[in-house]
């Protein structure tokens, strides 16, 4: 945008992006402990789906 002197709206239009996609900033959820435990459970019990893993997490008090 700076190099070619384009507005954000024009640059997004040329690139085929919606402006909300361009403006998006990832928010840190602060749930690293939950993600780590979920990955551990998923590796231990590969056949379990997300619902069953959620139940296992709830049993140990993580929601």
Buried (B, 14 or more C-beta within 10 A) or exposed (E): EEEEEBEEEEBBEEEEEEEEEEEEEEEEEEEEEEEEBBEEBBEEEEEBEEEEBBEBBEEEEBE
